[in-house]
Amino acid sequence: MKKEQLVLVGNGMAGVRTLEELLAIAPDRYEITVFGAEPRGNYNRILLSPVLAGEKTVDQIMINDLPWYAERGIVLHAGRPVMRIDRMRRQVIAADGTVAGYDRLLLATGSDPFMLPIPGNDLPGVIGFRDINDVETMLAAARTGKHAVVIGGGLLGLEAANGLMKQGMEVTVVHVLDTLMERQLDSAAAELLRVSLEERGLRFLMGANTAAVLGEEHARAVRFKDGLEIPADLVVMAVGIRPNIELAKQAGIYCERGIVVNDTLQSYDPRVYAVGECVQHRGQCYGLVAPLWEQAKVCANHLARYGIGRYQGSATSTKLKVTGIDLFSAGNFNGGPGCEEIVLRDPARGVYKKLVVKENRVQGAVLYGDTVDGSWYFQLLREGTDIGAFRETVLFGHAHMADSGRDGFSVMTMADDAEICGCNGVCKGAIVKAITDQKLFTVDEVRAHTKASASCGSCTGLVEQLLAATVGAFDKTPKEKALCKCTEHSHDQVRKTIREHRLTSLRAVFDFMEWQTPDGCHSCRPAINYYVLSTWPGEAQDDQQSRFINERVHANIQKDGTYSVVPRMWGGLTNSKELRAIADVADKFQIPTVKVTGGQRIDLLGVKKEDLPSVWADLNAAGMVSGHAYGKSLRTVKTCVGSDWCRFGTQDSTGLGVKLERMTWGSWTPHKFKMAVSGCPRNCAEATIKDFGVVCVDSGYEIHVGGNGGIKIRGTDLLCKVATEDEVKAYCGAFMQLYREEGRYLERTAPWIERVGLAYVKSRIVGDEEGRKALYARFLDSQQYAQIDPWAERASGRVDAHEFQPLQQVG
Amino acid sequence: MYDWHEIGALDAIPRLGARVVKTPRGDVAVFRTADDQVFALRDRCPHKGGPLSQGIVHGRRITCPLHNWVLELDSGEAVAPDVGCATSYPLRLENGRIWLGLNNGTNVSADARESA
């Protein structure tokens, strides 16, 4: 097949990012030609400020150098601006006469600085702040001149002013309004910022209207409407950007403020795509990098003919890249009808934090002085998390939420050899080095290259902060994360589709939802297998090859390839017969380690795989069944001895634990699910750090939900109090079923409840009696297919025998 | 040179699954893809020695059960940015029966590669 021609106009971050995404999924579809106005490869424009400030060199901010293009067979015309697009002939024509034909055209022409229409705006010494040329002009001016005037007190203007000051110039920032960075800051934070920048030596003229730049051969001074004149050897205009749409307009492509595109980033001419700052999508133009990344991904998907991704606009956040000033802003930070503000002000520490909240969901955030939690607030905003449960402490930050031992610290103040990822032993210096050397932009990339946050994921927030601090302010994560790299669809979309279209097998899901890989991957297959099974119990096909090995062979794989076996002990009760059988099994199969677990069970470690069915047969013979210690499933119900023996016990906690375990064993859940029943408020069974915990009191039973030990300890929330054991069982079944139906795969109840809010769970379980009964009924219904002892099936040799025997012995 | 051993029927391995063949030089994992291609790799992940036969097969790749390294089934090479390689062995499929080729030592250089 002859390759199609793809031409990219604009060799900037958005365009080249689209090519990278495209080459990753469809490397052979197109012959690619790139036109760029600047005579170099592609560089990271967000890092121009550190270059100006002398903190980075131009080489350090290159993303793709010239060999990168050559290695991928991309023809790069650097330094050849495109003058014309001929849509009839499907050609682009460059200034020097170079002509390239296209089948698809991608416009990424970016934006231009807006130059105030005042006399003298074209004098030498008057520039915008946009590209490496501007930075070079400023650096040259700093060597010869003394006075700089920056017009515009927004993000870009302040970064330029800070850089010029660091280069030794006396800098005045002129702003037409009374607050700096009014698009990102409220007046309180803006005032803190102004004072802090003044202390560093910047001067400000607020509420000032610029009338003219004076000078004959070169800029000499700036005059204001009120007649004031101040000297200026350099004038930087940073009053805003304008999408660069001349080329598109001239070619007859429909433009408003920007090139108007649809959700697949196509202009009114479907052969012509556009991404980046030149684009207007649903009425929005973006000047930050996160939206460009999201657009690039969708556009590449469409160019590769995977017609599945849609760009639906971006929530954005900003950080000011001025060393020593921590500033973060996101979303609607000024509030409005129905909004409330949660504010923390500590002038002595120079800290100001404000969250704008509507109906317990974060709408916007402004942080000054302490921005460690910026990415966390942004995540709460994007995901629409209900913050009701931790509203009173939310401003103290994520570290305060749990005892992570990291109170009040900033990741950038950590030493290079400080360990960030405890699972894989990755320290801060190694992560920063990888980000810089390998030019990494996303958490996924950092994960792949360094393994930081690749295991338990609890340091993901720290890695995000390092990434933001190292490469600048952006966050690529779309509003709803895709389930995995095989699809654009999120967990919730997949699940909804399975329900609405009665999809009962993985194949059906892959076909219906147009999976990009033939048979998924190790991330999506177990998730979808769970979703079809839990949505259509008794009807869906369980795909063994899509289960993790532990669930395939019903034991836990160990580091040396042997397995551990945990028999069920109902409610933690056992007896001499069971213990004798366990002892006999340990002797007979020479099991090296026998250990008591945290969930009141006995773990036999180091069992050879081929011995598993015989071990199970012996345990079955003594009446024991699988303890499901290996599954995303009901694990254990831990109990204390309760009123049978304990002088403080108020109820029969052991008996209730046994009943709960008999009811729930065998059920598959999004992640492991642990329970406990304590016989009195002394809570010896530690019921308040379980997914479902019962604390017995004299008058009945308190039901607690959403706790766990583990990576991030979380105490439970009190769901309600009931009077009888039967009610406990009904609430337990209903709660588990709600979690089974709505929790995302590998999401435990603790983060699930934090995401949807306790109020929501209460409304479904406590507030809605009919709904609770229906959930409980669905739970019991699905249990009839689940409560089959997998050990007995396999010990009989009739199920999955191939799992336990070698195929052949040779030699 | 290779000695060829008949190791069993294609149908004895589940699609997107694997079985182990015991050999004097250690376990060999034999994989079957969704489209009935078969591949053989030494049953040890180059990362921390995890049994690849216990992983999840997807496309022409295998994910190790211990730490989710992903390896190419045909070459045994780890997928970038991980670096490492599991030795691969030749297989032949004849009339639904699988044959495994094990180096018999007459070709020194190939043997060196295999034990590397």
Chai-1 contact restraints between the chains, C-beta under 6 A:
chainA,res_idxA,chainB,res_idxB,connection_type,confidence,min_distance_angstrom,max_distance_angstrom,comment,restraint_id
A,A448,B,P81,contact,1.0,0.0,6.0,A-B,restraint_1
A,H449,B,P81,contact,1.0,0.0,6.0,A-B,restraint_2
A,T517,B,G59,contact,1.0,0.0,6.0,A-B,restraint_3
A,P518,B,G59,contact,1.0,0.0,6.0,A-B,restraint_4
A,D519,B,A34,contact,1.0,0.0,6.0,A-B,restraint_5
A,D519,B,H58,contact,1.0,0.0,6.0,A-B,restraint_6
A,G520,B,H58,contact,1.0,0.0,6.0,A-B,restraint_7
A,C521,B,H58,contact,1.0,0.0,6.0,A-B,restraint_8
A,H522,B,I56,contact,1.0,0.0,6.0,A-B,restraint_9
A,H522,B,T63,contact,1.0,0.0,6.0,A-B,restraint_10
A,Q545,B,P14,contact,1.0,0.0,6.0,A-B,restraint_11
A,Q545,B,L16,contact,1.0,0.0,6.0,A-B,restraint_12
A,Q545,B,G17,contact,1.0,0.0,6.0,A-B,restraint_13
A,I549,B,Q54,contact,1.0,0.0,6.0,A-B,restraint_14
A,I549,B,P65,contact,1.0,0.0,6.0,A-B,restraint_15
A,I557,B,P65,contact,1.0,0.0,6.0,A-B,restraint_16
A,G561,B,P51,contact,1.0,0.0,6.0,A-B,restraint_17
A,P806,B,V20,contact,1.0,0.0,6.0,A-B,restraint_18
A,P806,B,K22,contact,1.0,0.0,6.0,A-B,restraint_19
A,L807,B,I7,contact,1.0,0.0,6.0,A-B,restraint_20
A,L807,B,G8,contact,1.0,0.0,6.0,A-B,restraint_21
A,L807,B,A12,contact,1.0,0.0,6.0,A-B,restraint_22
A,L807,B,R19,contact,1.0,0.0,6.0,A-B,restraint_23
A,L807,B,V21,contact,1.0,0.0,6.0,A-B,restraint_24
A,Q808,B,I7,contact,1.0,0.0,6.0,A-B,restraint_25
A,Q808,B,G8,contact,1.0,0.0,6.0,A-B,restraint_26
A,Q808,B,V21,contact,1.0,0.0,6.0,A-B,restraint_27
A,Q809,B,K22,contact,1.0,0.0,6.0,A-B,restraint_28
A,V810,B,H5,contact,1.0,0.0,6.0,A-B,restraint_29
A,V810,B,T23,contact,1.0,0.0,6.0,A-B,restraint_30
A,G811,B,T23,contact,1.0,0.0,6.0,A-B,restraint_31
A,G811,B,P24,contact,1.0,0.0,6.0,A-B,restraint_32
